[in-house]
Amino acid sequence: MLYIVLIGADYIVGFQAKKIKAEYTREAEVIRKKYESLLLKEHHSFSLRHQELQRNIAKVDCNRQLVEALKVREDCGLQPGKTSPLPL
């Protein structure tokens, strides 16, 4: 009779262990999804910021080229509004 009680106790302990393991797995999945979502949002924000910076860099480069063209035009002695012999 004592042997049967021990087997029953092992069964209860094993059942509780499986229950705890299942609960742990569920909670871990919830946490994983939460942080995956946060990571995706941050990646999206980073991508938008990167695109914005790339556009600003392109504008700065365009303005630098314009300044250089105007300097060349000024060095040639042309006044603003007059036609330039050099293509801009």
N, C-alpha and C positions, 0 to 999 in steps of 0.2 A: 504494500500500500504506500509506503514511503517513496518507493521508486516512481510510482505514478504521480505523486505530488511534485517530485523534482522535474519530471518531464513536463508537467503542466506549468510549472514555474518557468522553465526554459522557454516554453512556447509563449508565455506572457511577455517575458523579457525580449524575445525575438520579435514579437508583434509590435511592442513599443519601440524597439529600435527601428523597425521598418517604417513605422508611423513618423518618428522623428526625422528619419532620412528623407521621407517624402515631403514633409513640411520644410525641411532645409532646402530641398531642391526647388520647391515652389518659390520660396522667399529669394533664393539666389537668382532665379529666372526673372522675378519682378525687379530686383536691383539691377540685373544685367540690362534689361529693357530700358530702365530709367536712364542709366548712364549712356547707353547706346543712343538714345534720343537726345540727350544733352550734347553728346559728341557730334551728332549730325547737325544740330543747330549751330554749334560753334564752327563747324566746317563750312556751313552755308554762310555765316557771318564773315568768316575769313575770306571766302571766295568773293563775296560782294566787295569787301574792303580792298582786296587785291585788284579787282577790276577797276575800281574807282582810282586807285593809285596809278595803275597803268594808263588810264585816260589822262590823268594829270601830267604824267611824264610825257605823254605824246603832245599835250598842249605846250608844255615847256619847251620841248624840242622844236616844235613848229614856231614858237615865238623867238627862239634863238636864231633859227634860220631866217626869219623875217628881219631881225635886227641886223644880222650879217648882210643881208641883201640891201637894207637901207644904208648901212655904212658904206658899202661899195658904191651905191648910187651917190651918196654924199661926197665920197672921195673923187668921183668923176666930175664933180662940180655941177651937178644937176639940182635944180630947185624942186621942191615938192610940187606936184601937179604937172610938171613938164614930162614929156615922153623920154624914156630912157633908151639908149641904144643897146643896153644889156637886157636880156629877158630876165624877168624876176621869177 
